[in-house]
Amino acid sequence: MSSARSTGSDPDCAFCRIVRGDASTHIVFEDEVSVGFLDHRPVFHGHTLLIPRRHVAVLADLPTALVAPFFANVQLLARVIETGLGADGSFVAVNNRVSQSVPHLHVHVVPRRRGDGLRGFFWPRQRYASNQEMTRVQGLLVDAIAAIRSDG
């Protein structure tokens, strides 16, 4: 077991430094599970990152017992972003590995306003070649879920 997992902190992680109080940031929320702070390069002012206090790289590594309280805090921040900033809504996102600038789980909560210019993601969309191909991919995912549940 790595020292990061056993101690809950990674000495080289920028977000763990924030949790430990070794790095300066603009904290907007904290409790025993997580810390929320303003992103230093926001999409829009008020863009907040919520991180678990425990060092985990991606969502799949977050202990099951922490999922509900962590995401209750995400929900709180989404509400706060709207009411506190007068935003029309919010955008909530998690990157796992790809596009993850810091390898410590973090959820982006971004204030949104009608006409703010953010057009969402410009991902190329693809159709399945056939219903059989869609069923094959479905089977791969169902099998992976079964394997994970049997291991845990």
JOGISUL-V971170 format. One record per residue. N is the residue number from 1. RES is the residue in one small letter. OMEGA is omega in radians with two decimals (999 if undefined). BURIAL is I if it has 24 or more other C-alpha atoms within 12 Angstrom, else O. D_LAST is the distance of its C-alpha to the last C-alpha in whole Angstrom. Layout:
# JOGISUL-V971170
{{N RES OMEGA BURIAL D_LAST} {N RES OMEGA BURIAL D_LAST}}
This chain:
# JOGISUL-V971170
{{1 m -3.13 O 17} {2 s 3.12 O 19} {3 s 3.12 O 22} {4 a -3.14 O 21} {5 r -3.06 O 17} {6 s -3.14 O 19} {7 t -3.11 O 22} {8 g -3.12 I 20} {9 s 3.08 I 23} {10 d -3.07 I 25} {11 p -3.12 O 28} {12 d -3.04 O 29} {13 c 3.14 I 27} {14 a -3.13 I 30} {15 f 3.05 I 28} {16 c 3.07 I 27} {17 r 3.08 I 31} {18 i 3.13 I 31} {19 v -3.13 I 29} {20 r -3.09 O 30} {21 g -3.13 O 34} {22 d -3.14 O 35} {23 a -3.12 O 36} {24 s 3.06 O 38} {25 t 3.13 O 37} {26 h -3.11 O 37} {27 i 3.10 I 35} {28 v -3.11 I 35} {29 f 2.95 I 32} {30 e 3.00 O 30} {31 d -3.07 O 28} {32 e -3.09 O 25} {33 v -2.95 I 22} {34 s 3.10 I 24} {35 v 3.08 I 28} {36 g -3.11 I 30} {37 f 3.14 I 33} {38 l 3.06 I 35} {39 d -3.11 I 34} {40 h 3.04 O 37} {41 r -2.99 O 38} {42 p 2.95 O 37} {43 v 3.02 O 38} {44 f 3.12 I 40} {45 h -3.06 O 41} {46 g 3.08 I 38} {47 h -3.04 I 35} {48 t 3.02 I 32} {49 l 3.03 I 29} {50 l -3.12 I 26} {51 i 2.99 I 24} {52 p 3.08 I 21} {53 r 3.12 I 23} {54 r 3.13 I 20} {55 h 2.96 I 20} {56 v -3.05 I 18} {57 a -3.04 I 19} {58 v -3.10 I 17} {59 l -3.12 I 16} {60 a 3.14 O 12} {61 d -3.13 O 12} {62 l 3.14 I 13} {63 p -3.09 O 11} {64 t -3.13 O 11} {65 a -3.13 O 13} {66 l -3.08 O 16} {67 v -3.09 O 15} {68 a 3.14 O 18} {69 p 3.12 O 20} {70 f -3.11 I 20} {71 f 2.96 I 21} {72 a 3.10 O 24} {73 n 3.03 I 25} {74 v 3.14 I 25} {75 q 3.10 O 27} {76 l -3.13 I 29} {77 l 3.10 I 31} {78 a 3.11 I 31} {79 r -3.12 I 33} {80 v 3.12 I 35} {81 i -3.12 I 36} {82 e -3.07 O 38} {83 t -3.08 O 39} {84 g -3.10 O 40} {85 l -3.11 O 41} {86 g 3.14 O 43} {87 a 3.11 I 40} {88 d -3.11 O 40} {89 g 3.12 O 37} {90 s 3.05 I 34} {91 f -3.11 I 32} {92 v -3.07 I 28} {93 a 3.06 I 26} {94 v 2.98 I 23} {95 n 3.05 O 24} {96 n -3.14 O 21} {97 r -3.12 O 22} {98 v -3.11 O 25} {99 s 3.11 O 28} {100 q -3.04 O 26} {101 s 3.06 O 29} {102 v -3.09 I 27} {103 p 3.06 I 24} {104 h -3.11 I 22} {105 l 3.03 I 21} {106 h 3.12 I 24} {107 v 3.08 I 25} {108 h 3.00 I 28} {109 v -2.98 I 30} {110 v 3.08 I 34} {111 p 3.11 I 37} {112 r 3.06 I 38} {113 r 3.09 O 42} {114 r 3.12 O 43} {115 g -3.10 O 45} {116 d 3.08 O 43} {117 g 3.11 O 43} {118 l -3.06 O 40} {119 r -3.13 O 39} {120 g -3.09 O 35} {121 f 3.09 O 34} {122 f -3.13 O 36} {123 w 3.05 O 33} {124 p -3.14 O 35} {125 r -3.13 O 34} {126 q 3.04 O 33} {127 r 2.99 O 34} {128 y -3.12 O 32} {129 a -3.13 O 34} {130 s 3.06 O 34} {131 n 3.11 O 32} {132 q 3.11 O 30} {133 e 3.11 O 29} {134 m 3.11 O 27} {135 t 3.11 O 26} {136 r 3.13 O 25} {137 v 3.07 O 23} {138 q -3.14 O 21} {139 g 3.10 O 20} {140 l -3.13 O 19} {141 l 3.11 O 17} {142 v 3.12 O 16} {143 d 3.13 O 14} {144 a 3.09 O 12} {145 i 3.12 O 11} {146 a 3.14 O 10} {147 a -3.14 O 9} {148 i 3.14 O 6} {149 r 3.14 O 5} {150 s 3.10 O 6} {151 d -3.01 O 4} {152 g 999 O 0}}
